[in-house]
């Protein structure tokens, strides 16, 4: 059981560190073309061999990992900040616009995230920006829905009622009282 815990935390941590700081461990320049060593077998100089242009596969994998971790980190930050703010703001609207937005949100979040990726790649082509936008949009909408639902639950609690009766404004209630309780859950 202890070994399983170590592997469950140790392996992803090692891979993450290797991806973030992989350029320190790269044995070769990932862009150097060496046609004399194309499709070389793994050896000390090329730990995972080379590709059809003679580039070191291990070095290319490490450099690519850094790009991937950067995309994921930027996407998570955008999703978290925008999703929480918009979800909180939408949770306060009880009029026809709120019902319309909730209906649209339910319909759009029914689409699986991979479908967003396929749609955006078809529209904009394959690239880092396209992947970042499609994954961010998919997760962003799901987070808005989650924050909206949790904020509506929190609004019925006693501490929110006390804040309202003490004269706190709408934004103060959302960001000063409800947001910390959402983050702590």
Helices and strands as residue ranges (DSSP letters): H 2-20, H 22-25, G 35-37, H 57-91, H 96-109, H 113-124, H 128-154, H 158-165, H 170-172, I 173-178, H 179-184
